[in-house]
């Protein structure tokens, strides 16, 4: 839930139809969150680095693009296709491994206490 909520906030800010200087950053961040969510659900590991060479190259292409690159159609189309396929892959991973994780409540409480007290 946290992954999709965080990702959705970035998705709302990316503004693909009237791109700004921040659009590439938000697009890349949303794609990265989806990839990390898939990895977490499938393996139980969270790695901030995207190790898949093809996905990593695509992330770099998106992140270092210019806002006007999204207006040409090709990049915007590729980004939408990535969103659709990764969202589907994330949903499949969620349904394939629904009971894989149990929250460690004492650890979470300790983390919150350390952070806020």
C-alpha positions as CSV (number, residue, x, y, z in Angstrom):
1,X,0.0,0.0,0.0
2,X,2.8,2.4,0.8
3,X,4.5,1.8,-2.5
4,X,1.4,2.5,-4.5
5,X,0.5,5.5,-2.4
6,X,4.0,7.0,-2.7
7,X,4.0,6.2,-6.4
8,X,0.6,7.7,-7.0
9,X,1.6,11.0,-5.5
10,X,4.5,11.3,-8.0
11,X,2.2,10.1,-10.8
12,X,-0.2,13.0,-10.1
13,X,2.7,15.5,-10.2
14,X,4.4,14.4,-13.4
15,X,2.1,16.2,-15.8
16,X,2.7,14.4,-19.1
17,X,0.4,16.5,-21.1
18,X,2.0,19.8,-20.2
19,X,5.5,18.8,-19.2
20,X,7.7,20.9,-17.0
21,X,11.3,20.6,-15.9
22,X,10.2,18.2,-13.2
23,X,8.2,15.8,-15.4
24,X,11.3,13.6,-16.3
25,X,12.2,13.3,-12.6
26,X,8.6,12.4,-11.5
27,X,8.3,9.9,-14.4
28,X,11.6,8.2,-13.5
29,X,10.7,8.1,-9.8
30,X,7.3,6.5,-10.5
31,X,8.9,3.8,-12.7
32,X,11.6,3.2,-10.1
33,X,8.9,2.8,-7.3
34,X,7.0,0.3,-9.4
35,X,10.2,-1.8,-10.1
36,X,11.2,-1.7,-6.5
37,X,7.7,-2.8,-5.4
38,X,7.8,-5.7,-7.8
39,X,11.2,-6.8,-6.5
40,X,10.0,-6.4,-2.9
41,X,6.9,-8.5,-3.4
42,X,8.7,-11.2,-5.3
43,X,11.9,-11.5,-3.2
44,X,11.3,-9.8,0.1
45,X,14.3,-7.6,-0.6
46,X,14.4,-3.9,-1.1
47,X,17.2,-2.7,-3.2
48,X,17.3,1.1,-4.1
49,X,19.4,0.3,-7.2
50,X,17.7,-1.0,-10.3
51,X,19.9,-3.8,-11.4
52,X,18.1,-4.8,-14.6
53,X,20.2,-3.3,-17.4
54,X,17.3,-2.7,-19.8
55,X,15.1,-1.1,-17.1
56,X,18.1,0.9,-15.8
57,X,18.8,2.2,-19.3
58,X,15.2,3.2,-19.8
59,X,15.1,5.0,-16.4
60,X,18.2,7.0,-17.4
61,X,16.6,7.8,-20.8
62,X,13.5,9.1,-19.0
63,X,15.3,10.9,-16.2
64,X,17.7,12.8,-18.4
65,X,15.2,13.8,-21.1
66,X,13.9,17.3,-21.6
67,X,10.3,18.3,-21.1
68,X,9.8,18.9,-24.8
69,X,10.8,15.2,-25.4
70,X,7.5,14.2,-23.9
71,X,5.6,16.2,-26.5
72,X,7.0,14.4,-29.5
73,X,4.9,11.4,-28.7
74,X,7.5,8.6,-28.8
75,X,8.9,9.1,-25.3
76,X,5.4,9.8,-23.9
77,X,4.2,6.6,-25.5
78,X,7.1,4.6,-24.2
79,X,6.5,6.0,-20.7
80,X,2.8,5.1,-20.7
81,X,3.6,1.6,-21.9
82,X,6.1,1.2,-19.1
83,X,3.6,2.5,-16.6
84,X,0.9,0.0,-17.8
85,X,3.2,-3.0,-18.0
86,X,4.8,-2.3,-14.6
87,X,1.5,-1.6,-12.9
88,X,0.2,-5.0,-14.2
89,X,3.4,-6.7,-13.1
90,X,3.1,-5.2,-9.6
91,X,-0.5,-6.3,-9.3
92,X,0.5,-9.8,-10.4
93,X,3.3,-10.0,-7.9
94,X,0.9,-8.8,-5.2
95,X,-1.6,-11.6,-6.0
96,X,1.1,-14.2,-6.4
97,X,2.6,-13.6,-3.0
98,X,-0.2,-12.3,-0.8
99,X,0.9,-14.0,2.5
100,X,4.6,-13.8,2.0
101,X,5.1,-11.0,4.5
102,X,4.1,-10.4,8.1
103,X,4.7,-7.0,9.6
104,X,7.3,-6.9,12.4
105,X,5.2,-4.7,14.7
106,X,7.9,-4.4,17.5
107,X,10.5,-3.4,15.0
108,X,8.1,-0.8,13.4
109,X,7.3,0.6,16.8
110,X,11.0,0.8,17.8
111,X,11.7,2.6,14.5
112,X,8.9,5.1,15.1
113,X,10.0,5.7,18.7
114,X,13.6,6.3,17.6
115,X,12.5,8.7,14.9
116,X,9.9,10.7,16.8
117,X,10.9,10.5,20.5
